Amino acid sequence: MIEWLAANWLPLVVFVVVVIGLIWFLLKKKGLRQAAIDAIVYVQEKMATEEGKVKMQGAIDYIQQLVPFLGFIPDSIIESFIQSVFDQIESALKLPTNECKVEVIEETKEEVKIEE
């Protein structure tokens, strides 16, 4: 085994760097917060009748499948991150509608003529 590693260390390093780069690219493109939201939605759709701890473990498993290097991070850290994202979503949904005001500003297009 050591002889094989000594002979083939460069392709192995390149492979590891490419895999880590691909995971990093996908994570930057989608975002860890969006991955947590996807996990929450997935669990709510698939396990609607289950209790909270079962749903949370399902969300942890789902996000670890989406982002493989999260398998090395303790489940308690992932659970607290997913819970914080869930709490943010829940608090955003509970905002009264009168606090969310959107002002529409219409632009007027005026033609400007330059005389020479």
C-alpha positions as CSV (number, residue, x, y, z in Angstrom):
1,M,0.0,0.0,0.0
2,I,2.8,2.4,0.9
3,E,4.6,1.6,-2.3
4,W,1.4,2.3,-4.3
5,L,1.0,5.7,-2.6
6,A,4.6,6.5,-3.2
7,A,4.2,5.8,-6.9
8,N,0.8,7.4,-7.3
9,W,0.7,10.3,-4.9
10,L,0.3,13.0,-7.5
11,P,-2.9,11.6,-9.2
12,L,-4.4,11.0,-5.8
13,V,-3.6,14.6,-4.7
14,V,-5.1,16.0,-7.9
15,F,-8.2,13.9,-7.5
16,V,-8.7,15.1,-3.9
17,V,-8.2,18.7,-4.9
18,V,-10.6,18.4,-7.8
19,V,-13.3,16.8,-5.6
20,I,-12.8,19.4,-2.9
21,G,-12.9,22.2,-5.5
22,L,-16.1,20.8,-7.0
23,I,-17.8,20.6,-3.6
24,W,-16.6,24.1,-2.8
25,F,-18.0,25.4,-6.1
26,L,-21.4,23.8,-5.6
27,L,-21.5,25.1,-2.1
28,K,-20.7,28.6,-3.2
29,K,-23.1,28.5,-6.0
30,K,-26.0,27.2,-3.9
31,G,-25.0,28.3,-0.4
32,L,-25.1,26.4,2.8
33,R,-28.2,28.3,4.0
34,Q,-30.1,27.4,0.9
35,A,-29.0,23.8,1.3
36,A,-30.5,23.9,4.9
37,I,-33.7,25.3,3.5
38,D,-33.8,22.5,0.9
39,A,-33.3,20.0,3.7
40,I,-36.2,21.5,5.7
41,V,-38.5,21.5,2.7
42,Y,-37.5,17.9,1.8
43,V,-38.2,16.7,5.3
44,Q,-41.5,18.5,5.6
45,E,-42.7,17.0,2.3
46,K,-41.5,13.4,3.0
47,M,-42.0,13.2,6.8
48,A,-45.0,15.4,7.5
49,T,-46.5,13.0,10.1
50,E,-43.3,12.2,12.0
51,E,-42.2,13.9,15.2
52,G,-39.6,16.7,15.5
53,K,-36.5,14.6,16.3
54,V,-37.1,12.2,13.4
55,K,-37.6,15.2,11.1
56,M,-34.4,16.9,12.3
57,Q,-32.4,13.7,11.8
58,G,-33.8,13.4,8.3
59,A,-32.8,17.0,7.6
60,I,-29.3,16.3,8.9
61,D,-29.0,13.2,6.8
62,Y,-30.3,15.1,3.7
63,I,-27.9,18.0,4.1
64,Q,-25.0,15.6,4.6
65,Q,-25.9,13.9,1.3
66,L,-25.9,17.3,-0.4
67,V,-22.6,18.4,1.1
68,P,-20.5,15.4,1.7
69,F,-17.8,17.0,3.8
70,L,-20.4,17.8,6.5
71,G,-20.2,14.1,7.4
72,F,-17.1,15.0,9.4
73,I,-18.8,17.7,11.4
74,P,-20.8,16.6,14.5
75,D,-24.5,16.3,14.1
76,S,-25.1,18.7,17.0
77,I,-23.5,21.6,15.1
78,I,-25.5,20.8,11.9
79,E,-28.6,20.5,14.0
80,S,-28.1,23.9,15.6
81,F,-27.5,25.5,12.1
82,I,-30.6,23.9,10.6
83,Q,-32.6,25.0,13.7
84,S,-31.4,28.6,13.4
85,V,-32.3,28.7,9.7
86,F,-35.7,27.2,10.5
87,D,-36.2,29.8,13.3
88,Q,-35.4,32.6,10.9
89,I,-37.9,31.4,8.3
90,E,-40.5,31.0,11.0
91,S,-40.0,34.5,12.4
92,A,-40.1,35.9,8.8
93,L,-43.4,34.2,8.2
94,K,-44.9,35.5,11.4
95,L,-44.3,39.2,10.5
96,P,-47.5,41.2,10.5
97,T,-48.4,42.3,7.0
98,N,-48.6,46.0,7.9
99,E,-44.9,46.0,8.8
100,C,-43.9,45.0,5.3
101,K,-44.6,48.0,3.2
102,V,-43.4,48.2,-0.4
103,E,-43.4,51.5,-2.1
104,V,-43.7,51.4,-5.8
105,I,-41.8,54.2,-7.6
106,E,-42.7,54.7,-11.2
107,E,-40.1,56.1,-13.5
108,T,-41.0,58.6,-16.1
109,K,-39.2,58.6,-19.3
110,E,-38.4,62.0,-20.7
111,E,-36.8,62.5,-24.0
112,V,-34.0,64.9,-23.9
113,K,-33.1,66.6,-27.2
114,I,-29.7,68.2,-27.6
115,E,-29.6,71.0,-30.0
116,E,-26.4,71.7,-31.8
